[in-house]
Amino acid sequence: AAQPGAVHQPAAVPSFGLASPGAATPAGSAPGDMSQQQQPKPKMDPASFPNPISFLQLSAPDEYNTRQSIAGTPPPFVLSNTRIIDQGCASPRALRMSLYNVPATKDLLNLTGLPMVATLRPLARACEGEMVPSVVDRSAHGPVRCSRCQAYMNAWDVFLDGGRKYRCALCEKVNDTPPECYSPLDANGMRMDALSRPELCRGTVDYIPNASYQLHEPSPIATVFVVDVSAPSVQAGVLQQVITHLKEVLPSLPGRPVAIMTVDSAIHFYTLNANQSEPQMLVVPDVDDVFLPVAAKDMLLVCPEKSAKPLNALFDRLPSMFGNTQDSCCALGSALHAAFFMLKSCNGGRIIAFSRTLPNVGLGALQDRTALGANSKVKETDQMKPQSRWYATFAEQSALAKISIDLFAFGSRSQDLVSFTPMQEMTCGQLYYYPGFYAGAPDGRLQEQFGTDLRHNLTREIGYEGVMRVRTSSGVALAGYEGNHYMSNRTDLELAALNEDTTFLVKMKHEEKLKDGAMVVVQAALLYTTAEGKRRIRVHTIALPVVSKVAAVFRGSDLGAVMHQYAHDALSHLQLSSGSPRDALVNNCIKLLHAYRRHCAAQSSPGQLILPETLKLLPVYLLGLFKHDLFAPGNHITVDQRVYLRQLLRWLDPASLQLMLYPRLIPLHEGSLLDTCPLREDGLAVLAMPEALRLQRDSIRRAGVYLMDAGVEMFVFIGSSATPEQLQLLFVSLPADASQSSPRIALAPPSHSAEAARLHALLRTLRTGGPHSTRPLFPPITVLRGGADSSPQSQHALRRFLSLLIEDRSQDPAFNLSYVNFLCHVHRQIQLKMQ
């Protein structure tokens, strides 16, 4: 179970072959023309090295039974098209462990260099063909829990004394079985009703609790929409786009109270009582002393279905009310504070803000740092610090009041996103960023992205007033959490709101030596209120074996959770230091692979690089992490983009993270799409993905057309020699743009041709994640033409596309290794340690 590779000395470093702006290019070539820029042949065959493409081509199991975790078998690769069957352990979509064989001691764990963590998505959506969590009604007596550790009854508890007692699987306390839960045991000591009680045969259950689990009568989640109507926002089309999509989505959310606020230099409230035929605007001009002009309930906060008439009238009037505004001020902080007052009376809820203009008046007013000349390289470190503590203080108040804050930020100038991020981090909110957004752009890519993101934000499964605690077996303790949350004590995560995409990293440690062959149980319990106003307890439980052999620990390791930990380690390093986290992560990788080589493959030839079977893709994903824009030095991205990427890595799930670090590269030319993408009967999705290519220049032909899916963004690259006939099938021309040096093109609509229809079916499948996956963000598509356009925008996009060919050498002078050279470096360091 190892991946050999004959590596005796470093290979020749291949040339990246991308001309810098203004630099000379070979005769007959241009930036992006791949055919003219051949790389030197390395001294080994790169095709022999492990890569995600060959890994995914292996026959992944159609199904994964979660009970396999008790045998130390890790789940399939996070990007595998596998259906998960819950047979007593939680689905890896909800609870994925880095180690499915738990080391018996801390020393053994340290020896391997592996992290002991879990990635947790409490409200993860069940995919097609998978069982949704069963609902257990315990409204009469409450869920059965251990009297010592308070763990919930689960499939791994052991029943004794004919079923009258049970031993807790976590702390081993023997408890009395409540009379209402009693069942006799069969000849094997199993409860007779085990298969009919979800909590005894499923790894994930939803409890309906009794009244002791609620502090007040639960109600549907309330949402306040705060819309920036300053002149820059209106002129960019933000107001019109928000209105269009809210008008479309809100009718599909019956029973959930909503309020609409607009803000410029003043705050505008709108009464939308069901008895009104027309909305009434109430203006609060004093943005330094905010108050509510009327009671929130039934006047400002209304149900969309009951107040449809005044709500639609408001949506119809808003564009004309602010269409000719000259007010360039924005009191966003004051408006957020007013929304806070509104939701506090409802015991919590959500604030969703749409901002185009930097808040420059009122509470939390900020200065434009770019106008102050602070956008220099010397001062970039200072720009990564918030201007004001106001938003952090407000975020803490909101978290305690169970109010979550999502921010949709638009614009081309600095938005100072770093000042806003405490609101998302403490209230379990989410940040969206659309740089350069303009609703009149002919390609419509950002408009489509925003509309789809907003719809997903509002229609996905949502909970609020959440409190979550993770419990572990005796001998294992929690060491910390990563992700957007708030903690007022040392044990509970307080979640103002969360959704099906919300992801946490749970860190664990040894407290004492574990018994070889014993079992470690991890249980995550989330008490929350559903969007419809029902109190629920979502419980995830997983059981894992304890081992004392190094080889067994590696055999049970999971790449998805390990890479999730490494990404958070890199983020933590950035927050503590302005330097790159690469050295620390490379050393971790070397330590891990050296431990495997020394203790599991010591007899192998010294000239071979030996990789653990379950972690053989670790080097290539680490390379993708090192080459990510977030960790590259220089000013190739703005400070706001850097802040947004930090937030993105903070909450992405393992599957989305791995797709971002090693994107899919799919050829679209020469009928390849037609040959390998059978359509679903309705023609809206593909039944099988086309074969992807390695992320290297040798994969790209001058006459080809390629789709690159990086999870949160997509590119369509057109080679400089692509035929006009091929282009006419998939693309259409756009109106001329003065900033472009050649005609602009975009993807043709599905009705354009059979090839275009198949391409859109493929895109729809990729963007939704397919039948056995999910996609938290809508990736916009950028169309590129190799060697055809020398405009700064196109050259920037082209360099971004080429930087995602991570197996090639990059232009980053701090880390320009190709995949081959990186493996050689790692192997050389392992050899030195072996000596």
N, C-alpha and C positions, 0 to 999 in steps of 0.2 A: 504494500500500500504506500508506495513512494513514487515520486516523479523524478527520474534521473535526468541529468543533462551533462554532457561532457564539456566541462568548462575548465580549461587549463590556464588561460591567460586572458586579459581583457581583449575584447574584440575592437576592431577599428571603429572609431566613433563616426557614424554616418552623418553626412551633411544635412542640415535642416532645409536648406535650399529655398528660403523665402527672402526675397530682397527687401531691405529696409526702405522706408519712404525716401524717395530721391536717389536711391542707389541704382547703379547700372545693373541691368539684367542681361542674360545671355542673348545673343542675336536670335530674333524670331520668337522670343519668349516674353512672358509678362508675369507679374506676381499672380500666383494661383495656377500657372500653367505647369502641371505636374510632370508632363512627359519630358521636359527639357532639363529636369533637375534630378538626375540619377544619383542615388547614394552608393558609396563604396560597398562592396560585398563584405559582410562580416566574416570572421573566421569560423563561424558555426552557423547552423541553420536556425534562424529565429522561429521557423514554423514548428520546431520541436519543443518550444517553450510553452508552458501552460498559458492559456488565455480563455476568457469567458466564452468566446465563440465556440471553440471545440468542446468546452465543458457543457454548454447548452445543447450541443448537437448529440451528446450522449443521451441515451434513453432515460429520461427522468420518469419516476413512477407516476402513474396516473392518479394514484391515491396515496395518502400518508395517514396511517392510523396513529393518533397521538399517543396511544398506549405504548408505542415503541420507545418513547422517552425513558420508560422505566428500565429498558434494556440498554440504555446509554446510546441509542441510535439517534443522531441529530436529524432534524427535518431536511427536506430537499433544499437545494439552492434557492435563495429568496426570489430569484427571477424565474424559477421553474413554473411550468403550467401544470400544477399539481392540485388536486382537490383534497382538502383536509377533512378528515373524519374524526370527530371528537369521541374518544372512547375512554374518558376518565381524566385526561390531561388537557389543559387549555391549548387551543390552536396556536401555532407559532405566529400567526398573523397578529394575535393579541399579546402573547407572552413568549418571547424567543430568548433562550438562554445561550450564553457564550460557551458554557460547558455542560454537556449532557451526561458526563461522568464527573462527579464532584471529587476533587482531590481530598484525601483523608486528612491532610495536614496543611498548615500554612507554608511550611518549608517546601512541600511538594509543589504547591501552587507557584511559589516564587521561583522554583527551579525551572518550571516550564516557561515562565515569562508571559503566560496567558492571563488575561483579565477575567475575573469572576463577576459578570454583570448579566443583566437581563434588559431587553428592550420591551417596553410595555405600552400597548395601545389599548386602553381600557374599553373603548367603544368601537373597536375595529369592526368593520362591516364584513359579514359573511359573504363569500363570493358565490357565484353561480353553482348550484348543486350542493352547497354546504348547509349544514343545519344552523339555524339561528339559535341564540341562547334560549333554553327552555325557561319558562316563567313558573316559579314556585310560590304559591300563595301561602304566606305565613302571617297574614294580617291579623289572625286571631291570637296567636301565641308568640310571634316573632321567630326568626331563624334560630335553629339549634346551634349553640356555640360552646366552645370549651370554657369551663369555669376558671381556668388559669390563664391561658394565653389569648382567649377570646377568638380563636380561629373558628371559622364556620365549618360545619359538618361537610365532609367531602368523601370522595370515592376511596381515599386511602386510610380512613379511620378503620380500626379493627374492633369488631363487636365481640363482647365477652358475656359470660353468664347467661347463655341462651338468648342474647339480644338485649338484656336488661341494662347492660353497661357497654361503654365503648371507650377505646383508648385513642386519644387525640394523636393524629399523625404528625403533628408539629412538636408538641412538648411532652407527649407520652403520658399525660395526665389521664387517669381513668375516671370517666364521668358517668353519671346515671343517665340512661336514655329516657327522655321525657315520655310520659304515658301515651301522648298523642302520636309519638313517632315510633312506638315499639313495633317490632316484627320478630317472629321466631326465626331461628337460623336453620339452614339445611345441613346435610351431613358433612359438607365442606366448611362449615362455619360461616357461610355467607347468608346474608339476610334474604328471606324469601321474596321480599318486595324490591330488591336492589335495582332491578332493571326498570321498574315502574316509578322510581323516585329519581328525578334528574340529578339531584345533589349527590347521589350515590353512584352514578354511572356516567356523569358528564364532567368535563373539566371546567366548563363555563356555565353559570346559571344566573338568572335574574330573580331576586327575591322581591315579593311584595311585602314590605315590613309592616309592623303594627305601629300604633300612634307614638310609641316611645322613640321612634327614629325621626320624628319631625318636631321642629320648634314652633311651627305655625302651619296653618292650612296651606298645602301646596297649590300653586296656580301656574297657568301656562307662562312661558318665558316672555318677558316684555323686551322690546327692542326700540331704541331711540336712534334715528338716523340724523346725523349732523352733516349738513351739506355746505361747503364753502361756495358762496355766491359773490365773491370779490370779482372785480373786472377780469383779472387774468384767468380765473377759473371759468367764468362764463364764456370768454373769448376762445378758450381751448376746447369748449364743448363738454366740459365735465358735468355741468348741471343738467344739460339735455340728456346725456348718456345715463346719468343716475336715475333721472325721472323715467326714461324709457324702460329700463330694466326693473325698477321697483314696481312700476305699473303692471308689468308682465308677471312678476314673481309673487307679489304679496297676496293675490287672490288664492294662491295654492297653499297658503299658510293660515287656515281659518283658526280662530280662537286665540291667536297670539297677539296681544296688544302691541301696537306700534305708535310712534310719534314722529313727526317731521319737524326738524328745526333747520333754519338757514342762518348763516352768519357772514357778515362782512365787518364793518366797523361797529355794528350793533348786532344784537341777537334777536331773531324773529321766531316767535312761537305761533302755532296755528291750532285753533280750536276746531275739532273735527267731530263734535258730538253727533250721534246718529240722528238726532232731531233737527239738525241744521241741514239746510239744502245747499248752503254755501259756506266755505271755510272763513274764519275770521283771523286776520293777522294781529298779533300783539307784539309790540316792539319794546325791547329793553335797551335803551341807548347807553346806560351806565355799565360798561363792561368790567369795571373794577370792583363793583359791589353787586354781584349777581343774585337774582331772586326769581321765583316763579310767579308770573302775573296772575295765574289761576291755579286751581287744584289740578293735579296731574291726571288722576283717574277720571275716565269718562269724558274729559274735556280735551286733554292733550294726548293721552294714551287711549287709543280706541282699537276695537277689533276691525280688521279690514272688511270683513263681510257685512258687518252691521253699519259701518260708516263708509260704505263704498261710494256713495254719491258725493259727499263733501271731499273725500280723499281724491277721487278722480278729478273733481273740479279744481282742487289745489294743484294736481299734477299738470292740468291743462293750462293753468294760469302762471305758474312759476316762470316759464321761459320769457313771457312778455313782461312780467313784473321786474325782472332783473336783466332783460336783454340789452338795455342801453346804459347799464350802470357804469359809472366812472370811479366807483369806490374801490381803491386798490388795497384797502386794509383788511385784515382778518384777525378776529379775536377768537381763534379756535380754542385756546385754553379756557376762556370764560364760558364758551358754549359747552365744552365738555363738563365744566363744573355745574352748569345748569342742568345738563342731562343727568349728572350724578344725583342731584336733588330729586329729579323726577323719578328715577329708578329706586332710590333709597326708600321711597314710600311704598314700593312694590316688593320689598325684600330681595332686591337684586334684579339682574337682567343683563342686557348687552347694549353697549354703545358702539355703533358703526359709523365712523367718521370718514368723510371724503374731502381731502385737502389738496389744494393746488398752490395756494399762496402761503408763504412762511408766516406763522403767527407774529404779528408786529405791533399789536395793541392788546391791552387787557392783561388778564392773568396769564402767566407763562409766556409773555412776549419775548421774542428772540431777535437777534440781529443777523443780518445776512453776512456770513463770514467771508464769502467770496467777494462781496463788495468792499469788505475791509482789507482785502488783499491777503487773506489767510489761507488761500488755496495753494500755497507753495509747498514744495516737498519737505522743507525744513519743519514746517508747522503741521504736517499731517498727523503726527502723534497727538497734538493738542486738539485737532479736529475730531478725533475719535473719543473725546470726552464731552459729556453734555454741557451745554452752555449754562443751564439753570437746573437747580434741584427741584423746581416746582413740579415737574412732571413725575419725578420719582416719589415725591411726597403724595401727590394726587393718586398715583398708582397704588400706593400702600393703603390709602383710605378706600379706594375702590375695591381692592382685594378683600379687605375686611368687611365691606358692605356687600360682597358677592356680586360685584359688577365687573364684567369683562369688557375690554376695549379692543376693537379691531380698527386698523387704520389703512385706508386706501390712499396712497400718496401718488400724486401726479406731478409732472413738471419737468422742465429742462434745467432750471436753476437749482441751487442748493435748497434742499428741504430740511436740512439739519436733522436727519432721521435719528441720529444717535441720541438726541435729547428726548425723543419720543419712545425709544425702545423699552425703558422701564415699565411703561404702561402695558406692553405686550408680555414682557417677561414675568411681571408680578400678577397680572390678572388672567394669565393663560389665554391671552389674545393672539392675534396674528397680524403681521405686517405684510401689505401688498405694495409693490412699487412699480410704476409705469413711467420710466424716464422718457421725456420727449413726447408725452401723450398729446395728440391733437386729433380731435374727432373728425376733422375734415381730411385726414390723410387718405390718399386714394387706395392704398393697399388694405386698410382696415384691420391690420393685424393686432394692434393694441386695443382697438375697440372690441374686437372679438374676444381677446384675452380677458379684458376687464368684465365684459358681460357674462362670460362663462364662469369666471372666478366668483363673481357676486352671486350668481345663481347657485353654484355649489356651496358657497358659504351659508346661504340661507336655507337650502333644502336638505343638506346632509343631516345625519343624526346628530342632535345637539342635546346636551344636558347642562344644568347649572346648579348652583349651590352644592358643589361637590366637595366631599372630604374623602381622601383615599389613604389607606394604610397598607403597607406590604409587610407580611409576617413570614418568618422562616423557621425551619426546624432548630431545635437546640443545637448549639455548636456553631451555627452560622448566624451572623448579624448583618444588619444594614450598615453601609459605610457612607451613603449619600445618594442624592438624586441629581439628575441633569434634565433640563427642559423648562418650559414656562410654567411656573407655579409659585405659590407663596406658602411659607411655613411660619406659624407663630409659636409652634412648639417643636420638639425634636423628633416627632414620630409621624405626624399627619401632614399630607399635602392638601392645602386648601385651594380649591379650583373654582374660581368664580364662574367659569363656564368651560366646557370642553366639547369636543366633537369626535367624529370617527377617525379623523386624521391626527389627533393629538397624540404625541409620542413622548415617552419618558425613557431615560436611561437609569436603571437601578443598580447601584454598586453594592457588592456584598463582600464580606470578609469572614475569616475564621475567628471564632472565640475560643475554641478548644479542639482537641483532636477528635476526628470522627471515626467511627468503627467501620472498617473495611467490610463491604457487603451490605451495610445499612442503607437507609433511604433518607434523602433530604427532600423536604416538601417546601415549596414556595407558594404563598397565597397572597393575591392582591385583591382587596375589597374596596369597592367604590360606592359610597352612599351619595346619591344625587337625585335631582328632580328632572324628569324628562321635559322636552319642549312642550308637551301637551299638559304638563302639570301633575304628573304622577310620580310619587316617591318610589325609588327602586334602589336595590343593592346589587351591583354587578360583581360577581366573585369569580376570579380565575385561579385555578389550582394546577400545579404540575409537580410530579414526583420524579426524582432523579437518583440513580445509584451512586454509592460512594466507592471509590477505587483507590488503590495504593500504588499503582504502576504508572510510570510516566507515559508509556505507550497508550495506555487506556485513556488517560486524560486527553492526549492529542486526538485519539480516535473519536472522542465524543465532542470535539470542539466545533463551533459553528462560525463560519466566515462572516455572515451577515452581522451578528452581534459583536464580534471582535472588531470589525471595521467601524461599526457604530461607536464603539468605545474610543477607537483611535481618532475618529473625527472630533469627538468631544474633547479628547486630550489636546488636539491641535487648537481648538477654540480656546480652551483654558490657557494654553501657552500664550496665545495672542493677547488675551486679556491681562496677563501678568507681565508680559514683555513685548517690546516692539519688534523683536527678532523673529526669525522663522522657526517653527516647531520641527523642521525636518530632521535635524540632527538627533533630537530626542526620540522621534518615532523610528528613524532608521536604526538607532541603537536597540530599541525595543524589538524590532523585527529580527535583527542579528542575534540578540539574546535568545529569542524564541526558536529560531531555526538552528542555532548552535546547540541548544538543549535537545532538540529532536535528533540532530545528527549524532550527538555524543551518546545519548541514552537509548535511541531506537534504531540507529543505522550505523553503528560504529564500525561494522565490518565492510562497509561499502568502500569503493575506490576513492582515494582522496581527490581525484580529478572530477568527481561527480558532485553536483549540487543536489542534495536530497531535500525534498519538500514534503511535509505531511499531506496525506491525501485530502483531508478536509480543508486544508489551508493552502493548497498549491496555487491559488489565485491571489493570495495575500500580497506578494510583491507587486503585481500589476495594479491592484487597486490602491496600494500605498503610493505607487508612482502617479496614478491619477489624482490622488489627494495632494501630493506635493506640487503637481503642475496646475492645480486649480487656481483660478484668478485670485481667490481670497488670500492665498499664501505667496503669490508672486510679488516681488518688490517693484517699486516704480509707480508711476501715475497713469498706467494704462486703463485703470478704472477710477471712477470718481469716489470720493469719500462716502457719499450716500450709497453707491452701489456696493462698496465694501461692507458697510453697516448692514445692508439688506442681505448680503450673502452670509454674514455671520448669523443673522436671525434665521435664515433658511436652513443652514446646517444644524441649527439648534433644535429644530422640531421635525426635520424630515425623518421618515421611517427608513429602515434598512434597505428595502427594495428601491425606493426613490433615490437614496444616497448612492447605491451601487450603480444605478443607471446614469447618474450624473457624473460619476467618476470614470466609468467606461461605457460611453454611449453605444447605441446600435448604429451601424453604418450599413444601409440597405441599398443595393443597386436598383435603379428604376428603368434602365435602358434595355434595348434589344429584346423587348417582350419578357424580360425576367419577371416583372411584376405579374403579367398575365399567366405565366407558366407556374408560378409558385404560390399564388394567392387565390385559392378557391373562395368564392363569395358565399355568404349566408343567403338563404332563400330570398330575404327581403332586399338583398344587395347593399345593406348598410354597414356590414362588417365582414372581415375576412375570417375564415375558419382555421387558417394556418399561416404563421408568419413566414415571410421569405427568409432565406438564409442570409445572415449578416456577414460582414467582412471584418478582417482585422483592422485596427486603428493605426494604419501606417500608409505612407504615400504610395507604396508599391501596390496597394489595393485599388488605387484610383487611376482610371484611364482617362486620357485626354478627351475622348469622344463620349464619355459616359455621363450619366445623370445619377445623382446619389441623394438619398435621404439620410440625415443624421439625427437620431433621436437621443437627446441628452437629458431627458426627463422633464426639466423645467424650461427647455428651449429646443427648437428644432431648426435644422437648416436643410435647404435643398440646394445642392451644388451642381452647377451645369458646367461641364468641361468646355474648354475653348473650342474644341472641334466637334461638339455635338451637332448633329444634322438638323437643318430647319424642319424636316418632316417630324423628327422626334419632338422638337420643341412645340410644334403646332398642335400635337396631340395632348400635351400636358399643361401648356401655359398660354396666357393671353397678355397683351400689351396694356400698360397703364398710361395715363396721361403724363406728358413730359414734366420733368421737375428740373428747375434751374440748377439744383445742386448736383445733379447727376450728369456724367459725361457721356452716357449712352442711354438708349431707350430702356425703360423699366418694364419688368414683366412680373407677373404673379401667377399663382396656380389657377388653372382654368376651373370653372364650376363643374360639378359632377355631370351635368347635362351636356357638356362640351364634347365628350368622346367616351368610348368604352374604357379606354386607358385612364382617363381622368376620373371616371366613376370608381374604378378599382383603386386608384390612388387615394381618393377620399375615403373609401371604405377602410383602407389600411390605416390612414390617419385617424379615423374615428376609433378604430380598435386600439391603436397605440395610446391615444389621448384618454380613453376611458380606462386603460389598464388591461383590457381583455377580460375574459370570463373568470379568471382566477387571480385577479390582481386589482388594485385601485390606483388612481392617480390624483394626488391632492391638489395639484395646480394645473392650469391649462397652459400648455407650451405654445407660444407663438412661433410662426414659421418665418424665417428669413430666406429669401431666394437670392443666391449668389451666382455670378457668372465669372468663371475663371478667366482672367486676363482681359475682361471687357470693360471694366469700370474702374477708374482711378480716383474717384471721389473719396474724401476722407471717411464718409460713413461706410461706403462699400469696402474700403480697405480695412477698416476696423473690424467689420463683420467677417471679412475673409481671414484675418489673422485669428479671430476667435475660433472660426471653424478649424483652421490648421492647428491651433493649439490643442484641440481635442483629439488630434491624431497622436495620442500620448505614447505610443510605442516608438515614435521617432524622437530624435533629439530636438529640444526646444530652444528658443532664443533667450531664455532666462539665464543670464550668466552665473547666477547663484546655484542653479540646478538644471543643467542642460543635458543630463544623461538620457540616452535612449533606454528602452526596456532591456535590451541585450546588455548594455553597459551597466545598468543598475544591478542586474543579476550578477554580473561579473564582480562588481564592487562588493555586494553582499557575500558572495562566495569567497572572495579573497579574505574578507574579515573573519569569516567562519574558519577558514584554514588557519589563520593566525591564532585564533583562539584554541583550535585543536592542537596546535604545537605546544 
